[in-house]
Amino acid sequence: MDVDVSATVVVFKLDAALTPEHPAYRLARPDETHCYRSATLTVRSDSAIHVRLSMALPATDASKERDYGHIDTLHLAADHGPEVWELTGDWGEALVRQPGIDMRLEAPTHG
């Protein structure tokens, strides 16, 4: 839903699709295809994070919120050096050395 970038931190506000194995999973609502929870995904590094944001305008989702698309990949990018990980998506791309990753689910909303 949003991407916030600083020198050593990238924060993604997103809708996470939870699988039945996740402790916070619940059955999808009638208007959903998956169990979704609002979440914050924070990626940190002791080194500078190299980010290239897409120049594309965000889409507007069904709930009228900005939508920058998915985090399509998160993988080791050995061609960029040891312990460098790459994140990509319609929002852009980031190269992160030895990332620390934290994901926090927001409290569920009812209704």
PyMOL CGO cylinders between C-alpha atoms (Angstrom):
from pymol import cmd
from pymol.cgo import CYLINDER

trace = [
    CYLINDER, 0.00, 0.00, 0.00, 2.95, 2.33, 0.62, 0.3, 1, 1, 1, 1, 1, 1,
    CYLINDER, 2.95, 2.33, 0.62, 6.74, 2.35, 0.53, 0.3, 1, 1, 1, 1, 1, 1,
    CYLINDER, 6.74, 2.35, 0.53, 8.87, 4.59, 2.78, 0.3, 1, 1, 1, 1, 1, 1,
    CYLINDER, 8.87, 4.59, 2.78, 12.62, 4.77, 2.15, 0.3, 1, 1, 1, 1, 1, 1,
    CYLINDER, 12.62, 4.77, 2.15, 15.55, 6.11, 4.19, 0.3, 1, 1, 1, 1, 1, 1,
    CYLINDER, 15.55, 6.11, 4.19, 19.29, 5.45, 3.92, 0.3, 1, 1, 1, 1, 1, 1,
    CYLINDER, 19.29, 5.45, 3.92, 19.28, 2.13, 5.79, 0.3, 1, 1, 1, 1, 1, 1,
    CYLINDER, 19.28, 2.13, 5.79, 15.56, 1.25, 6.15, 0.3, 1, 1, 1, 1, 1, 1,
    CYLINDER, 15.56, 1.25, 6.15, 12.73, 0.46, 3.75, 0.3, 1, 1, 1, 1, 1, 1,
    CYLINDER, 12.73, 0.46, 3.75, 9.22, 0.15, 5.21, 0.3, 1, 1, 1, 1, 1, 1,
    CYLINDER, 9.22, 0.15, 5.21, 6.37, -1.44, 3.27, 0.3, 1, 1, 1, 1, 1, 1,
    CYLINDER, 6.37, -1.44, 3.27, 2.76, -0.99, 4.38, 0.3, 1, 1, 1, 1, 1, 1,
    CYLINDER, 2.76, -0.99, 4.38, 0.97, -3.96, 2.86, 0.3, 1, 1, 1, 1, 1, 1,
    CYLINDER, 0.97, -3.96, 2.86, -1.87, -6.41, 2.88, 0.3, 1, 1, 1, 1, 1, 1,
    CYLINDER, -1.87, -6.41, 2.88, -0.37, -9.79, 3.73, 0.3, 1, 1, 1, 1, 1, 1,
    CYLINDER, -0.37, -9.79, 3.73, -2.09, -12.94, 2.49, 0.3, 1, 1, 1, 1, 1, 1,
    CYLINDER, -2.09, -12.94, 2.49, -1.88, -15.49, 5.29, 0.3, 1, 1, 1, 1, 1, 1,
    CYLINDER, -1.88, -15.49, 5.29, -1.81, -19.26, 4.75, 0.3, 1, 1, 1, 1, 1, 1,
    CYLINDER, -1.81, -19.26, 4.75, -3.69, -21.77, 6.92, 0.3, 1, 1, 1, 1, 1, 1,
    CYLINDER, -3.69, -21.77, 6.92, -0.39, -22.61, 8.67, 0.3, 1, 1, 1, 1, 1, 1,
    CYLINDER, -0.39, -22.61, 8.67, -0.09, -19.06, 10.11, 0.3, 1, 1, 1, 1, 1, 1,
    CYLINDER, -0.09, -19.06, 10.11, -1.44, -18.70, 13.68, 0.3, 1, 1, 1, 1, 1, 1,
    CYLINDER, -1.44, -18.70, 13.68, -3.42, -15.56, 12.71, 0.3, 1, 1, 1, 1, 1, 1,
    CYLINDER, -3.42, -15.56, 12.71, -5.12, -17.25, 9.75, 0.3, 1, 1, 1, 1, 1, 1,
    CYLINDER, -5.12, -17.25, 9.75, -8.90, -17.15, 9.47, 0.3, 1, 1, 1, 1, 1, 1,
    CYLINDER, -8.90, -17.15, 9.47, -11.25, -18.12, 6.66, 0.3, 1, 1, 1, 1, 1, 1,
    CYLINDER, -11.25, -18.12, 6.66, -11.44, -15.55, 3.87, 0.3, 1, 1, 1, 1, 1, 1,
    CYLINDER, -11.44, -15.55, 3.87, -14.41, -13.23, 3.98, 0.3, 1, 1, 1, 1, 1, 1,
    CYLINDER, -14.41, -13.23, 3.98, -16.99, -13.57, 1.19, 0.3, 1, 1, 1, 1, 1, 1,
    CYLINDER, -16.99, -13.57, 1.19, -15.49, -10.56, -0.65, 0.3, 1, 1, 1, 1, 1, 1,
    CYLINDER, -15.49, -10.56, -0.65, -11.88, -11.86, -0.34, 0.3, 1, 1, 1, 1, 1, 1,
    CYLINDER, -11.88, -11.86, -0.34, -9.93, -14.54, -2.17, 0.3, 1, 1, 1, 1, 1, 1,
    CYLINDER, -9.93, -14.54, -2.17, -7.46, -15.06, 0.74, 0.3, 1, 1, 1, 1, 1, 1,
    CYLINDER, -7.46, -15.06, 0.74, -7.11, -14.26, 4.42, 0.3, 1, 1, 1, 1, 1, 1,
    CYLINDER, -7.11, -14.26, 4.42, -5.63, -10.76, 4.39, 0.3, 1, 1, 1, 1, 1, 1,
    CYLINDER, -5.63, -10.76, 4.39, -4.14, -8.75, 7.26, 0.3, 1, 1, 1, 1, 1, 1,
    CYLINDER, -4.14, -8.75, 7.26, -2.69, -5.26, 7.15, 0.3, 1, 1, 1, 1, 1, 1,
    CYLINDER, -2.69, -5.26, 7.15, 0.99, -5.43, 8.01, 0.3, 1, 1, 1, 1, 1, 1,
    CYLINDER, 0.99, -5.43, 8.01, 4.23, -3.48, 8.14, 0.3, 1, 1, 1, 1, 1, 1,
    CYLINDER, 4.23, -3.48, 8.14, 7.32, -5.10, 6.63, 0.3, 1, 1, 1, 1, 1, 1,
    CYLINDER, 7.32, -5.10, 6.63, 10.55, -3.38, 7.68, 0.3, 1, 1, 1, 1, 1, 1,
    CYLINDER, 10.55, -3.38, 7.68, 13.87, -4.14, 5.98, 0.3, 1, 1, 1, 1, 1, 1,
    CYLINDER, 13.87, -4.14, 5.98, 17.00, -2.77, 7.72, 0.3, 1, 1, 1, 1, 1, 1,
    CYLINDER, 17.00, -2.77, 7.72, 20.71, -2.89, 7.04, 0.3, 1, 1, 1, 1, 1, 1,
    CYLINDER, 20.71, -2.89, 7.04, 23.88, -1.54, 8.63, 0.3, 1, 1, 1, 1, 1, 1,
    CYLINDER, 23.88, -1.54, 8.63, 24.90, -0.57, 5.07, 0.3, 1, 1, 1, 1, 1, 1,
    CYLINDER, 24.90, -0.57, 5.07, 23.14, 1.83, 2.72, 0.3, 1, 1, 1, 1, 1, 1,
    CYLINDER, 23.14, 1.83, 2.72, 20.15, 0.28, 0.96, 0.3, 1, 1, 1, 1, 1, 1,
    CYLINDER, 20.15, 0.28, 0.96, 20.15, 0.97, -2.76, 0.3, 1, 1, 1, 1, 1, 1,
    CYLINDER, 20.15, 0.97, -2.76, 16.57, 1.65, -3.84, 0.3, 1, 1, 1, 1, 1, 1,
    CYLINDER, 16.57, 1.65, -3.84, 15.20, 2.52, -7.26, 0.3, 1, 1, 1, 1, 1, 1,
    CYLINDER, 15.20, 2.52, -7.26, 11.52, 3.37, -7.01, 0.3, 1, 1, 1, 1, 1, 1,
    CYLINDER, 11.52, 3.37, -7.01, 9.33, 2.88, -10.05, 0.3, 1, 1, 1, 1, 1, 1,
    CYLINDER, 9.33, 2.88, -10.05, 8.08, 6.05, -11.68, 0.3, 1, 1, 1, 1, 1, 1,
    CYLINDER, 8.08, 6.05, -11.68, 4.70, 4.37, -12.29, 0.3, 1, 1, 1, 1, 1, 1,
    CYLINDER, 4.70, 4.37, -12.29, 1.74, 5.86, -10.46, 0.3, 1, 1, 1, 1, 1, 1,
    CYLINDER, 1.74, 5.86, -10.46, 0.12, 3.53, -7.93, 0.3, 1, 1, 1, 1, 1, 1,
    CYLINDER, 0.12, 3.53, -7.93, -3.13, 1.81, -8.81, 0.3, 1, 1, 1, 1, 1, 1,
    CYLINDER, -3.13, 1.81, -8.81, -6.23, 2.29, -6.70, 0.3, 1, 1, 1, 1, 1, 1,
    CYLINDER, -6.23, 2.29, -6.70, -7.51, -0.93, -5.14, 0.3, 1, 1, 1, 1, 1, 1,
    CYLINDER, -7.51, -0.93, -5.14, -11.11, -1.96, -4.45, 0.3, 1, 1, 1, 1, 1, 1,
    CYLINDER, -11.11, -1.96, -4.45, -11.08, -0.17, -1.07, 0.3, 1, 1, 1, 1, 1, 1,
    CYLINDER, -11.08, -0.17, -1.07, -9.89, 3.07, -2.77, 0.3, 1, 1, 1, 1, 1, 1,
    CYLINDER, -9.89, 3.07, -2.77, -6.38, 2.82, -1.29, 0.3, 1, 1, 1, 1, 1, 1,
    CYLINDER, -6.38, 2.82, -1.29, -3.13, 3.32, -3.20, 0.3, 1, 1, 1, 1, 1, 1,
    CYLINDER, -3.13, 3.32, -3.20, -1.67, 0.05, -4.39, 0.3, 1, 1, 1, 1, 1, 1,
    CYLINDER, -1.67, 0.05, -4.39, 1.98, -0.27, -5.46, 0.3, 1, 1, 1, 1, 1, 1,
    CYLINDER, 1.98, -0.27, -5.46, 1.66, -3.95, -6.32, 0.3, 1, 1, 1, 1, 1, 1,
    CYLINDER, 1.66, -3.95, -6.32, 3.40, -6.96, -4.79, 0.3, 1, 1, 1, 1, 1, 1,
    CYLINDER, 3.40, -6.96, -4.79, 6.84, -7.67, -3.47, 0.3, 1, 1, 1, 1, 1, 1,
    CYLINDER, 6.84, -7.67, -3.47, 7.45, -10.11, -6.30, 0.3, 1, 1, 1, 1, 1, 1,
    CYLINDER, 7.45, -10.11, -6.30, 10.91, -11.34, -5.33, 0.3, 1, 1, 1, 1, 1, 1,
    CYLINDER, 10.91, -11.34, -5.33, 13.15, -11.50, -2.29, 0.3, 1, 1, 1, 1, 1, 1,
    CYLINDER, 13.15, -11.50, -2.29, 16.25, -13.52, -3.08, 0.3, 1, 1, 1, 1, 1, 1,
    CYLINDER, 16.25, -13.52, -3.08, 19.99, -13.67, -2.66, 0.3, 1, 1, 1, 1, 1, 1,
    CYLINDER, 19.99, -13.67, -2.66, 21.57, -11.56, -5.43, 0.3, 1, 1, 1, 1, 1, 1,
    CYLINDER, 21.57, -11.56, -5.43, 25.07, -13.09, -5.49, 0.3, 1, 1, 1, 1, 1, 1,
    CYLINDER, 25.07, -13.09, -5.49, 25.99, -11.13, -8.62, 0.3, 1, 1, 1, 1, 1, 1,
    CYLINDER, 25.99, -11.13, -8.62, 25.84, -7.96, -6.47, 0.3, 1, 1, 1, 1, 1, 1,
    CYLINDER, 25.84, -7.96, -6.47, 28.23, -9.24, -3.80, 0.3, 1, 1, 1, 1, 1, 1,
    CYLINDER, 28.23, -9.24, -3.80, 28.20, -11.58, -0.83, 0.3, 1, 1, 1, 1, 1, 1,
    CYLINDER, 28.20, -11.58, -0.83, 25.12, -11.48, 1.41, 0.3, 1, 1, 1, 1, 1, 1,
    CYLINDER, 25.12, -11.48, 1.41, 23.27, -8.98, -0.82, 0.3, 1, 1, 1, 1, 1, 1,
    CYLINDER, 23.27, -8.98, -0.82, 19.54, -9.57, -1.19, 0.3, 1, 1, 1, 1, 1, 1,
    CYLINDER, 19.54, -9.57, -1.19, 17.28, -8.15, -3.88, 0.3, 1, 1, 1, 1, 1, 1,
    CYLINDER, 17.28, -8.15, -3.88, 13.63, -7.15, -3.50, 0.3, 1, 1, 1, 1, 1, 1,
    CYLINDER, 13.63, -7.15, -3.50, 11.63, -6.31, -6.61, 0.3, 1, 1, 1, 1, 1, 1,
    CYLINDER, 11.63, -6.31, -6.61, 8.08, -5.43, -7.59, 0.3, 1, 1, 1, 1, 1, 1,
    CYLINDER, 8.08, -5.43, -7.59, 6.02, -2.89, -9.50, 0.3, 1, 1, 1, 1, 1, 1,
    CYLINDER, 6.02, -2.89, -9.50, 7.03, -0.39, -6.77, 0.3, 1, 1, 1, 1, 1, 1,
    CYLINDER, 7.03, -0.39, -6.77, 10.72, -0.65, -7.81, 0.3, 1, 1, 1, 1, 1, 1,
    CYLINDER, 10.72, -0.65, -7.81, 13.73, -2.59, -6.55, 0.3, 1, 1, 1, 1, 1, 1,
    CYLINDER, 13.73, -2.59, -6.55, 16.10, -2.60, -3.59, 0.3, 1, 1, 1, 1, 1, 1,
    CYLINDER, 16.10, -2.60, -3.59, 19.50, -4.15, -2.92, 0.3, 1, 1, 1, 1, 1, 1,
    CYLINDER, 19.50, -4.15, -2.92, 20.19, -4.82, 0.76, 0.3, 1, 1, 1, 1, 1, 1,
    CYLINDER, 20.19, -4.82, 0.76, 23.37, -6.16, 2.35, 0.3, 1, 1, 1, 1, 1, 1,
    CYLINDER, 23.37, -6.16, 2.35, 22.70, -8.54, 5.28, 0.3, 1, 1, 1, 1, 1, 1,
    CYLINDER, 22.70, -8.54, 5.28, 19.07, -7.48, 5.73, 0.3, 1, 1, 1, 1, 1, 1,
    CYLINDER, 19.07, -7.48, 5.73, 17.23, -7.60, 9.00, 0.3, 1, 1, 1, 1, 1, 1,
    CYLINDER, 17.23, -7.60, 9.00, 13.57, -8.21, 8.25, 0.3, 1, 1, 1, 1, 1, 1,
    CYLINDER, 13.57, -8.21, 8.25, 10.65, -7.66, 10.61, 0.3, 1, 1, 1, 1, 1, 1,
    CYLINDER, 10.65, -7.66, 10.61, 6.97, -8.11, 9.77, 0.3, 1, 1, 1, 1, 1, 1,
    CYLINDER, 6.97, -8.11, 9.77, 4.25, -6.99, 12.14, 0.3, 1, 1, 1, 1, 1, 1,
    CYLINDER, 4.25, -6.99, 12.14, 0.57, -7.69, 11.61, 0.3, 1, 1, 1, 1, 1, 1,
    CYLINDER, 0.57, -7.69, 11.61, -1.89, -4.99, 12.60, 0.3, 1, 1, 1, 1, 1, 1,
    CYLINDER, -1.89, -4.99, 12.60, -4.77, -5.85, 14.87, 0.3, 1, 1, 1, 1, 1, 1,
    CYLINDER, -4.77, -5.85, 14.87, -7.59, -7.48, 12.89, 0.3, 1, 1, 1, 1, 1, 1,
    CYLINDER, -7.59, -7.48, 12.89, -10.51, -5.35, 11.87, 0.3, 1, 1, 1, 1, 1, 1,
    CYLINDER, -10.51, -5.35, 11.87, -14.01, -6.73, 12.19, 0.3, 1, 1, 1, 1, 1, 1,
    CYLINDER, -14.01, -6.73, 12.19, -16.82, -6.21, 9.78, 0.3, 1, 1, 1, 1, 1, 1,
]
cmd.load_cgo(trace, "trace")
